Structures are given as structure tokens and as C-alpha cells.
Amino acid sequence: MFIEINYQINTYTRSSKNGVVHSYTRKLGIITFRCDNCSSLFTRARGKMDPKRLSNNYFHVCNNCDSKKFAQKKKIERRSIWDKNSSSLEDISKL
């Protein structure tokens, strides 16, 4: 689950060919997620993520969890919805 975006500003210095020291800043975006498998908080650099995945339309799994097992578990849940009989009495909004 997507939580928030924080920005970290890093200041660096460099020297030019003439020996003059210049300072410059870089803004690093850090994204906070909640793991959909174990519910722990974890962070990722914004530059390492696809911008489309920065929403709650996608599942997010931390490095401690196995993403392949999580994907298989979600596949089974979705398959169980499609295997239901059309004449079942279950409310469609609860699927």
C-alpha cells in the first residue's frame, strides 16, 4: 500500500578546474509503502520505481517477504472468484 513521498535534500561540493569550490544540491525522493503481505513499513527510492506503480492499484511487497509466493496466493484468491457459479446466492459486491 502506498503511504507517502518524502524528499531528502543532499548538499555536495565540487571544485572547478580553476580551484573554485561550488556547492550544489540534489533532491532524492523516498517513498514509504506498507507491505501487503506482512503489513510492515518499508521505503524505496523514487528513481527505482515505475511511476505507474505509485498508487494503491498495485500490490507492494517488502524485501523480507517472497513476492512470488504472494503473487501465487493472490492468483488463487482471484481464481476462486471466477470459479463461482453464476446462480450462487452470494452478493456480487462482497466478491
Order of alpha helices (4+ residues) and beta strands (2+ residues): beta-beta-beta-alpha
